[in-house]
Amino acid sequence: MTTPAERAQTLSDLHAAPEILRVVNVWDVVSAEAILALPETRAIATAGHSIAASFGYEDGTDIPLGLVLDMVARIVKVAGDVPVTADLDAGFGDPGETTRRAIGVGIVGANVEDRLQPLADSVAAVEAIVRAGQAEGVPFALNARTDAFVRAGDRSTEESIADAIERGRAYLDAGADVVFVPGILDADITRQLVDGLGERKLSVIGLPGALTASEYEDLGVARISYGPTTQRVALTALQDVAQQLYANGVIPASTRPLN
């Protein structure tokens, strides 16, 4: 069994590799096991939105941190040597302490969002996360998220690009591994962000209407994840089959025994 420090280094190396890191977000043990069974899986990422929804909470930090950490600890246990990176929202009020506790259950990386707080406050949060990793002897792979696009309001795209680059550079300087800029990023926006942050320093989300993973890879993006959409796909399939069953249908013969 590898150590947390070794798994953290593996995750960081995957971010820096020429091939884009594709992480399929999971929300519980059985969803993690389904993804871990695939030979293409290099790392596991949890989706905070999906975990919260599973327990009846809205997305955000209303869900108790202990409940989140209990679930991700269970995911870490089944993941074995595969590194697990978690969605820790905005740090649950104390990014450094939250990171320390996350490392304690085996998490070796995370995305933590800035919610467009003042830049100095956001940089301080990144620094606290990095210090927590150093104190625990784990090179914690922080996927520092900026909400420059998803909380842009009515400002122009050019302003959001500039803000994302300014914040992202500051987070990288403070020790973040990569910078997560969620939103539907076309090729031109992505190219500008990569130019501003550096090759293999940008992390994106795969959404309907966005570029494909291979297109992002060609543009120099480090990582692509899928947030709550993977759970939505699973729930869509559940609801669709339920409608068939209510209409006197049967379970499809193609169903695989994944649980």
N, C-alpha and C positions, 0 to 999 in steps of 0.2 A: 504493500500500500504506500503510495506516495505521500509526502508531507504537504500541508497547506502551502508552504513556501514554494515547493516544487510545482504544485498545481497553479499557483499564482503566476509563476514564471512561464509555465506552459501557455496560460491564457494571454499573457503579454506578448509572447512570441507569436501566437496566432494572430494577434492584432497587427503585428509588424510584418507578417509574411506577405509575399506578393499576391497570394490568393485571398480573396475576400473571405472573412470568417462569417459563415451563415449559422446563426443560432435560432432555433425554433423554440419559441417561448412555451413553457409549461406552467402548470399551476397546482399540481398535486403529484403524489407518488405514481399513480397509474398512468397519468399523461407523460411523466418523465420516463417511466419504463418503456412506454411505446416508442419514444424518440431515441432512447438509449439503445434499443434493439436494432437500430439502423446503423450500418457500418460507416455512413457518412458523418455521423455525429462526432464532433470534435470538442464541443463544450455545451453546457446546458445553461439556459437563461430562464429565470423565473419572470412571470408577468405580474406586477403588483396589482394591476387592475383586475386581472383574472382571479388572483387569490382572494382579493377583497370581495369580489362578486360571489365567489364560492361560499363565503361565510355571511353573505347578506349585507355587506358594507358597500358604500359608494367608493369610487376610486379616490385615492388620497390617503391621508394619515388618520382617518377616523378609526380604522381598524387598529387594535392594539398591537404594538410592536412584538410583544411576546407571542401573539398568535401567528404573526408572519414568520418569525424566527423558528417557531415550532414546525411549521410546514416546510420551510426551506431546509431545516435540519433533516427532516425525513427524506427530502429529495437528495440532499448531499449523501446520505447513507446509501441510497441505492445507486448513486452515480459512481461510487468507487473512485477510480483514478481520473475520471472525467471532471475537469474543473467546472464549478458552478458559480455563475455570476447572478446576483440578485438585483431586483428592482427595490430600492430602499426609499422610494418617493423623494421627499425633500430632506431626509435625514431624521425624521421623527423628533424634531426639536433639538437634537444634539448629535450632529453628524459624526463627531469623533467617537462618542460613547456608543452610538448605534453601530458604527463600524467595528469597534472592539468586540461588541457582543456578536456581531455577524461572523467575524473571524472565529470566535469561540465555538460556533456550530459548524465550521468548515467552509464558509463562504470565502472565496478568494478574489472576488471582484464584484463591482456593483455599478449601477447607474443611479446617480443622485441628481435631482433636478434643481435648477436655480429659481424657477418661477419668476424670473426677471427681477429678483431682489437687487438692491444696490450692488454694484460690482464688487466693492470692497468686502461686503458681507459674504457674497458668493465665493470670492477667493479665499476668505478666511475659513469657510466651510470645507473647501477643497484641501486647504492646508491641514485642517484638523483631521480629515480622513486619511491623508497621507501619513501624518504623524502617528495615528493610531496603528496603521499597518506596520510602520517602522518599529513601534514599541512592542508589537506582537511578533516581530521577526518575519513578517509576511509582506512581500512586495505587491501590495494590494492593487489590482488592476482596475483603476477607477475609470469608468466610462462617464465622464462629466457631462451632464445634460444641460443644454441651454434651451430655454423656451422662446428663443428669439423669433421663431415663426409661429408656433402654436398659440402664443399670447401676444401676437403682433398688433392686434386691434386694427386700426385703420391706417397704420403707417405704411410707407411704400416698401416694396420688395428690396430695393436698394438699401434702405435703412436697416431692414432686418438682416440682410447679408453682412453689412458693416458691423452691426451689433454682435452677430454670431461670431464673426472673426475676432473682434476685440475681446469678447468674453472667452472664446475658445483659446486664444493665445495666452490669456492670463491664467486659465485653468491648466494648460499644458506647462507653463512656466512654474506653476505651483506644485506640479508633480502628477497631474492626471495622465493616464495612459493614452486615452483618445477622447474626442469630444463628440457627444451625441446631439445631433440637430434633428429632432423629429419634425415631420411635415412632408408634404409631397414635393420633392425636390427634382426639378427637371435637370437636363444635362447642363444647361448654362449656369444655373444656380450652383449645382454640384461642383462644376469646374471652378467657379469663383471661390467656393468654400475650400476646396482642396488647395488652390493656389495660395489662399490666405493662411491656412492651417498647416499645410505640408502633406505630402503623400503618406497614405496609411495612418492618418491622424483623425479622419472623419468617420463617424458612425452614423448610420441612417436607419430608417424604419421602412419596411416594405409594406406598402399600402396599395389598394386598387387605384390605378392611375399613375403610380410612380414608375420609375425605371425598373428593369429586371436586375437581379443580383449581378449577372455577368456584365451588364452595362455599367453599373456602379463600380464594379471591379476595374473595368477598363479606364475609368476616370480617376482611379487612385484611392477609392474608398476602402477603409480598413475592415468594416464590419456592418452586417445588416441583420436586424432582428425584426420581429413581427408583432410585438406587444400583445394586446388582447384579441387580435384578429384570429389567432389559432383557436382560442376557446370559442369564438363566435362560429368558426367553421364547424367545430364539434357540436355545438348546440344547434346549429342549423340542421346538421345531419340527424340529430336526435328528434328535433321537431318534425322534420320531413318524414322520418320513418314512423313517428307516432301518428301522423295524419294518414299514412298508408294503413297502419294497423286499425285505426278507427274506421277505415273504409273496408274492413274485412280482408285486409292484406295479411301477409306473413313476413317474417323476418327474411331479408334477402339471403340467398344461399352463399353469396360472396362475403358475408360477414366473417371477419377473422376473430378468433378467441384471444383478444389482446389483454384480457383481465383474468 
